[in-house]
Amino acid sequence: MLRSKSKRWFKKALVRSPIFSAAHRFFPPAAVILSYHSILEEPELTDHILGISQPRAAFDAHMEALARHFSPVKVEDIGQFAGSGRQLPPRAVAVTFDDGFADNYEVALPVLSKYGIPATFYIMVDSVENGTLPWYCRVRFAFNTTRVPRWCSPDGKRTYDLTVLEERNAARAAAWDRGAALTRTAQQAFVGGVEKALEIEPVKAKRGFMMDWEQVRSLKKVGHTIGGHTLSHPNVAQVSQSEAQSEIMGCKKRLEEEVGAPVEHFSYPHPALNPHWSKQTLEITREAGFKSAALTTAGPVRAGDDPLAMKRIYAANDVDQFTWNLHCTFLGRAV
């Protein structure tokens, strides 16, 4: 415990000192892309459903730190830096959100506006179109709330004892693996089968978990970037070429119909399984006309990187850890 406290104190002191700023001068120019999903006042209230939400207070502290100590830019600026060496301001950081949760508009947008920070919102088309939770959230809810004692794996080779926490978590992971390799109708049928086997009704909210198209268009109107995040959130490196093309190109086409403007930026879903992108998917994004694509692989973006395979980092809740991770990423250290 004492060592942990000392380590936190050391990090806090270091990020507030001029040492990191000086160190940046000795490393190649770099940019960082931040990845968020959901921002809520009280994330713990929906953790059994989403599991990927962060507190509004923490997000506000993050954005204040960005405005004070870094240079917020758009993801398209970082794409141009990677692809053509376009100059960026020192310590350039882009903020991105995956999926299209309603709280991005209702909770995160006012914070972004408060600090004048642009963001990119990568939209999962089917969930926004239909107002339904992403399939992986439905699976999470089903396994977290079921009272059924056992579940048989999709291949029929293993039965999980859901009364044991480790087994329940392993079963949920197995279901995520299966769903990640499916798209649209087949994926929905699989998730519906999981819910039926676990005797769970699909989760319903008093109000929508996802943005609607008008909210997506409003984000565009106030200067934020709208990007694609597939139609149904599979792992596009784990499906057939034709399915990957449909998911990547189809989401671009549908988004452009709704926002009335080109959609030139994409992020790869990574619900389960590895890898989550490949040479084949990279070529599909290029063929589709995307100018940048973001991964979930951690690391900085440097000049000369492929703008269709840009690394991102997740944002730690604690603002000192958040700032530490940003500085370490700029210096090339994985976090």
Secondary structure as a PSIPRED ss2 file (coil, helix, strand):
# PSIPRED VFORMAT (PSIPRED V4.0)

   1 M C   1.000  0.000  0.000
   2 L H   0.000  1.000  0.000
   3 R H   0.000  1.000  0.000
   4 S H   0.000  1.000  0.000
   5 K H   0.000  1.000  0.000
   6 S H   0.000  1.000  0.000
   7 K H   0.000  1.000  0.000
   8 R H   0.000  1.000  0.000
   9 W H   0.000  1.000  0.000
  10 F H   0.000  1.000  0.000
  11 K H   0.000  1.000  0.000
  12 K H   0.000  1.000  0.000
  13 A H   0.000  1.000  0.000
  14 L H   0.000  1.000  0.000
  15 V H   0.000  1.000  0.000
  16 R C   1.000  0.000  0.000
  17 S C   1.000  0.000  0.000
  18 P C   1.000  0.000  0.000
  19 I H   0.000  1.000  0.000
  20 F H   0.000  1.000  0.000
  21 S H   0.000  1.000  0.000
  22 A H   0.000  1.000  0.000
  23 A H   0.000  1.000  0.000
  24 H H   0.000  1.000  0.000
  25 R C   1.000  0.000  0.000
  26 F C   1.000  0.000  0.000
  27 F C   1.000  0.000  0.000
  28 P C   1.000  0.000  0.000
  29 P C   1.000  0.000  0.000
  30 A E   0.000  0.000  1.000
  31 A E   0.000  0.000  1.000
  32 V E   0.000  0.000  1.000
  33 I E   0.000  0.000  1.000
  34 L E   0.000  0.000  1.000
  35 S E   0.000  0.000  1.000
  36 Y E   0.000  0.000  1.000
  37 H C   1.000  0.000  0.000
  38 S E   0.000  0.000  1.000
  39 I E   0.000  0.000  1.000
  40 L E   0.000  0.000  1.000
  41 E C   1.000  0.000  0.000
  42 E C   1.000  0.000  0.000
  43 P H   0.000  1.000  0.000
  44 E H   0.000  1.000  0.000
  45 L H   0.000  1.000  0.000
  46 T H   0.000  1.000  0.000
  47 D C   1.000  0.000  0.000
  48 H C   1.000  0.000  0.000
  49 I C   1.000  0.000  0.000
  50 L C   1.000  0.000  0.000
  51 G C   1.000  0.000  0.000
  52 I C   1.000  0.000  0.000
  53 S E   0.000  0.000  1.000
  54 Q E   0.000  0.000  1.000
  55 P E   0.000  0.000  1.000
  56 R H   0.000  1.000  0.000
  57 A H   0.000  1.000  0.000
  58 A H   0.000  1.000  0.000
  59 F H   0.000  1.000  0.000
  60 D H   0.000  1.000  0.000
  61 A H   0.000  1.000  0.000
  62 H H   0.000  1.000  0.000
  63 M H   0.000  1.000  0.000
  64 E H   0.000  1.000  0.000
  65 A H   0.000  1.000  0.000
  66 L H   0.000  1.000  0.000
  67 A H   0.000  1.000  0.000
  68 R H   0.000  1.000  0.000
  69 H H   0.000  1.000  0.000
  70 F C   1.000  0.000  0.000
  71 S E   0.000  0.000  1.000
  72 P E   0.000  0.000  1.000
  73 V C   1.000  0.000  0.000
  74 K C   1.000  0.000  0.000
  75 V H   0.000  1.000  0.000
  76 E H   0.000  1.000  0.000
  77 D H   0.000  1.000  0.000
  78 I H   0.000  1.000  0.000
  79 G H   0.000  1.000  0.000
  80 Q H   0.000  1.000  0.000
  81 F H   0.000  1.000  0.000
  82 A H   0.000  1.000  0.000
  83 G H   0.000  1.000  0.000
  84 S H   0.000  1.000  0.000
  85 G C   1.000  0.000  0.000
  86 R C   1.000  0.000  0.000
  87 Q C   1.000  0.000  0.000
  88 L C   1.000  0.000  0.000
  89 P C   1.000  0.000  0.000
  90 P C   1.000  0.000  0.000
  91 R C   1.000  0.000  0.000
  92 A E   0.000  0.000  1.000
  93 V E   0.000  0.000  1.000
  94 A E   0.000  0.000  1.000
  95 V E   0.000  0.000  1.000
  96 T E   0.000  0.000  1.000
  97 F E   0.000  0.000  1.000
  98 D E   0.000  0.000  1.000
  99 D E   0.000  0.000  1.000
 100 G C   1.000  0.000  0.000
 101 F E   0.000  0.000  1.000
 102 A H   0.000  1.000  0.000
 103 D H   0.000  1.000  0.000
 104 N H   0.000  1.000  0.000
 105 Y H   0.000  1.000  0.000
 106 E H   0.000  1.000  0.000
 107 V H   0.000  1.000  0.000
 108 A H   0.000  1.000  0.000
 109 L H   0.000  1.000  0.000
 110 P H   0.000  1.000  0.000
 111 V H   0.000  1.000  0.000
 112 L H   0.000  1.000  0.000
 113 S H   0.000  1.000  0.000
 114 K H   0.000  1.000  0.000
 115 Y H   0.000  1.000  0.000
 116 G C   1.000  0.000  0.000
 117 I C   1.000  0.000  0.000
 118 P C   1.000  0.000  0.000
 119 A E   0.000  0.000  1.000
 120 T E   0.000  0.000  1.000
 121 F E   0.000  0.000  1.000
 122 Y E   0.000  0.000  1.000
 123 I E   0.000  0.000  1.000
 124 M C   1.000  0.000  0.000
 125 V H   0.000  1.000  0.000
 126 D H   0.000  1.000  0.000
 127 S H   0.000  1.000  0.000
 128 V H   0.000  1.000  0.000
 129 E H   0.000  1.000  0.000
 130 N H   0.000  1.000  0.000
 131 G C   1.000  0.000  0.000
 132 T C   1.000  0.000  0.000
 133 L C   1.000  0.000  0.000
 134 P C   1.000  0.000  0.000
 135 W H   0.000  1.000  0.000
 136 Y H   0.000  1.000  0.000
 137 C H   0.000  1.000  0.000
 138 R H   0.000  1.000  0.000
 139 V H   0.000  1.000  0.000
 140 R H   0.000  1.000  0.000
 141 F H   0.000  1.000  0.000
 142 A H   0.000  1.000  0.000
 143 F H   0.000  1.000  0.000
 144 N H   0.000  1.000  0.000
 145 T H   0.000  1.000  0.000
 146 T C   1.000  0.000  0.000
 147 R C   1.000  0.000  0.000
 148 V C   1.000  0.000  0.000
 149 P C   1.000  0.000  0.000
 150 R E   0.000  0.000  1.000
 151 W E   0.000  0.000  1.000
 152 C E   0.000  0.000  1.000
 153 S C   1.000  0.000  0.000
 154 P C   1.000  0.000  0.000
 155 D C   1.000  0.000  0.000
 156 G C   1.000  0.000  0.000
 157 K C   1.000  0.000  0.000
 158 R C   1.000  0.000  0.000
 159 T E   0.000  0.000  1.000
 160 Y E   0.000  0.000  1.000
 161 D E   0.000  0.000  1.000
 162 L C   1.000  0.000  0.000
 163 T C   1.000  0.000  0.000
 164 V C   1.000  0.000  0.000
 165 L H   0.000  1.000  0.000
 166 E H   0.000  1.000  0.000
 167 E H   0.000  1.000  0.000
 168 R H   0.000  1.000  0.000
 169 N H   0.000  1.000  0.000
 170 A H   0.000  1.000  0.000
 171 A H   0.000  1.000  0.000
 172 R H   0.000  1.000  0.000
 173 A H   0.000  1.000  0.000
 174 A H   0.000  1.000  0.000
 175 A H   0.000  1.000  0.000
 176 W H   0.000  1.000  0.000
 177 D H   0.000  1.000  0.000
 178 R H   0.000  1.000  0.000
 179 G H   0.000  1.000  0.000
 180 A H   0.000  1.000  0.000
 181 A C   1.000  0.000  0.000
 182 L C   1.000  0.000  0.000
 183 T C   1.000  0.000  0.000
 184 R H   0.000  1.000  0.000
 185 T H   0.000  1.000  0.000
 186 A H   0.000  1.000  0.000
 187 Q H   0.000  1.000  0.000
 188 Q H   0.000  1.000  0.000
 189 A H   0.000  1.000  0.000
 190 F H   0.000  1.000  0.000
 191 V H   0.000  1.000  0.000
 192 G H   0.000  1.000  0.000
 193 G H   0.000  1.000  0.000
 194 V H   0.000  1.000  0.000
 195 E H   0.000  1.000  0.000
 196 K H   0.000  1.000  0.000
 197 A H   0.000  1.000  0.000
 198 L C   1.000  0.000  0.000
 199 E C   1.000  0.000  0.000
 200 I C   1.000  0.000  0.000
 201 E C   1.000  0.000  0.000
 202 P C   1.000  0.000  0.000
 203 V C   1.000  0.000  0.000
 204 K C   1.000  0.000  0.000
 205 A C   1.000  0.000  0.000
 206 K C   1.000  0.000  0.000
 207 R C   1.000  0.000  0.000
 208 G C   1.000  0.000  0.000
 209 F C   1.000  0.000  0.000
 210 M E   0.000  0.000  1.000
 211 M C   1.000  0.000  0.000
 212 D C   1.000  0.000  0.000
 213 W H   0.000  1.000  0.000
 214 E H   0.000  1.000  0.000
 215 Q H   0.000  1.000  0.000
 216 V H   0.000  1.000  0.000
 217 R H   0.000  1.000  0.000
 218 S H   0.000  1.000  0.000
 219 L H   0.000  1.000  0.000
 220 K H   0.000  1.000  0.000
 221 K H   0.000  1.000  0.000
 222 V C   1.000  0.000  0.000
 223 G C   1.000  0.000  0.000
 224 H C   1.000  0.000  0.000
 225 T E   0.000  0.000  1.000
 226 I E   0.000  0.000  1.000
 227 G E   0.000  0.000  1.000
 228 G E   0.000  0.000  1.000
 229 H C   1.000  0.000  0.000
 230 T C   1.000  0.000  0.000
 231 L C   1.000  0.000  0.000
 232 S C   1.000  0.000  0.000
 233 H C   1.000  0.000  0.000
 234 P C   1.000  0.000  0.000
 235 N C   1.000  0.000  0.000
 236 V C   1.000  0.000  0.000
 237 A C   1.000  0.000  0.000
 238 Q C   1.000  0.000  0.000
 239 V C   1.000  0.000  0.000
 240 S C   1.000  0.000  0.000
 241 Q H   0.000  1.000  0.000
 242 S H   0.000  1.000  0.000
 243 E H   0.000  1.000  0.000
 244 A H   0.000  1.000  0.000
 245 Q H   0.000  1.000  0.000
 246 S H   0.000  1.000  0.000
 247 E H   0.000  1.000  0.000
 248 I H   0.000  1.000  0.000
 249 M H   0.000  1.000  0.000
 250 G H   0.000  1.000  0.000
 251 C H   0.000  1.000  0.000
 252 K H   0.000  1.000  0.000
 253 K H   0.000  1.000  0.000
 254 R H   0.000  1.000  0.000
 255 L H   0.000  1.000  0.000
 256 E H   0.000  1.000  0.000
 257 E H   0.000  1.000  0.000
 258 E H   0.000  1.000  0.000
 259 V H   0.000  1.000  0.000
 260 G C   1.000  0.000  0.000
 261 A C   1.000  0.000  0.000
 262 P C   1.000  0.000  0.000
 263 V C   1.000  0.000  0.000
 264 E C   1.000  0.000  0.000
 265 H E   0.000  0.000  1.000
 266 F E   0.000  0.000  1.000
 267 S E   0.000  0.000  1.000
 268 Y C   1.000  0.000  0.000
 269 P C   1.000  0.000  0.000
 270 H C   1.000  0.000  0.000
 271 P C   1.000  0.000  0.000
 272 A C   1.000  0.000  0.000
 273 L C   1.000  0.000  0.000
 274 N C   1.000  0.000  0.000
 275 P C   1.000  0.000  0.000
 276 H C   1.000  0.000  0.000
 277 W C   1.000  0.000  0.000
 278 S C   1.000  0.000  0.000
 279 K H   0.000  1.000  0.000
 280 Q H   0.000  1.000  0.000
 281 T H   0.000  1.000  0.000
 282 L H   0.000  1.000  0.000
 283 E H   0.000  1.000  0.000
 284 I H   0.000  1.000  0.000
 285 T H   0.000  1.000  0.000
 286 R H   0.000  1.000  0.000
 287 E H   0.000  1.000  0.000
 288 A H   0.000  1.000  0.000
 289 G C   1.000  0.000  0.000
 290 F C   1.000  0.000  0.000
 291 K C   1.000  0.000  0.000
 292 S E   0.000  0.000  1.000
 293 A E   0.000  0.000  1.000
 294 A E   0.000  0.000  1.000
 295 L C   1.000  0.000  0.000
 296 T C   1.000  0.000  0.000
 297 T C   1.000  0.000  0.000
 298 A C   1.000  0.000  0.000
 299 G C   1.000  0.000  0.000
 300 P C   1.000  0.000  0.000
 301 V E   0.000  0.000  1.000
 302 R E   0.000  0.000  1.000
 303 A C   1.000  0.000  0.000
 304 G C   1.000  0.000  0.000
 305 D C   1.000  0.000  0.000
 306 D C   1.000  0.000  0.000
 307 P C   1.000  0.000  0.000
 308 L C   1.000  0.000  0.000
 309 A C   1.000  0.000  0.000
 310 M E   0.000  0.000  1.000
 311 K C   1.000  0.000  0.000
 312 R C   1.000  0.000  0.000
 313 I E   0.000  0.000  1.000
 314 Y E   0.000  0.000  1.000
 315 A C   1.000  0.000  0.000
 316 A C   1.000  0.000  0.000
 317 N C   1.000  0.000  0.000
 318 D C   1.000  0.000  0.000
 319 V H   0.000  1.000  0.000
 320 D H   0.000  1.000  0.000
 321 Q H   0.000  1.000  0.000
 322 F H   0.000  1.000  0.000
 323 T H   0.000  1.000  0.000
 324 W H   0.000  1.000  0.000
 325 N H   0.000  1.000  0.000
 326 L H   0.000  1.000  0.000
 327 H H   0.000  1.000  0.000
 328 C H   0.000  1.000  0.000
 329 T H   0.000  1.000  0.000
 330 F H   0.000  1.000  0.000
 331 L C   1.000  0.000  0.000
 332 G C   1.000  0.000  0.000
 333 R C   1.000  0.000  0.000
 334 A C   1.000  0.000  0.000
 335 V C   1.000  0.000  0.000
